[in-house]
Amino acid sequence: MAMVKRKSTVPYYVCGGVWVLYAALFPLYKPWQFILVAAVSALAFGIMRLICPDVEEQVVEKPKEEKPTGNPELDRMIKDGNLALNEMKRLNASISDPRLNADIERLEDVCGKIFAQVKADPSRLPQIRKFMDYYLPTTLKLLNSYDRMGAQGVSGENIDGTMQRVEKIMGTVVTAFEKQLDALFGAEAMDISTDITVLENLMQREGLVTDELHEAVTDTVNDNVSDASGGAAAATDPGDIRLQL
């Protein structure tokens, strides 16, 4: 959702009305008469602008039209991703719970980064297939249900209980989505760790680093490789959470 400031049309109608009214009541063919009407209409326009200020209103931003990439699966991800991000904006504007608003904002930010990474490297598409087919649409379904129930303006066992469960699970969803984003960097992290190991070993053979530094760096790199491997495996299926009421 975006805030757009729109000018009131009333001053323009009043300005035009001055010309029509004068022409209907008095002759309008001499230069001084045109000057008089112009001055009166300008004065009326200024007064009405003060009385009728600009109005701010929320509008739903249309998804950006992007050129096809030639990869049908990537094009579908981009289209569905843009729709999901816009739906999150709409829901965030409609829902008034501060804690849930913060979760939705975080989800929107993380999803945007996931889509950007996959768009830059389409080979990562298989990693987010379950995310796109289940986790993301189910999360939007839960938030839409929460929004509809909250709009009823009544309390009840079903409405209150369901809304509380949605509020509770959103923190878990945020964590799962963050793990999905982290998983996209698993292969890159291992490549970087390998490069660091080769570089450090080369410098050690050339006598450019001490043995103590060599051991410290090697231990750090090995820990990073283990973390990257484990994180990638776990986040491909982010937390294996179940988004069901």
Secondary structure by P-SEA (a helix, b strand, c coil): cbbbbbbbaaaaaaaaaaaaaaaaccccccaaaaaaaaaaaaaaaaaaaaaccbbbbbbbbccccccccccaaaaaaaaaaaaaaaaaaaaaaacccaaaaaaaaaaaaaaaaaaaaaaaccccccccccccccaaaaaaaaaaaaaaaaacccccaaaaaaaaaaaaaaaaaaaaaaaaaaaaaaaaaaaaaaaaaaaaaaaaaaccccaaaaaaaaaaaaaaaaaaaaaaaaacccccccccc
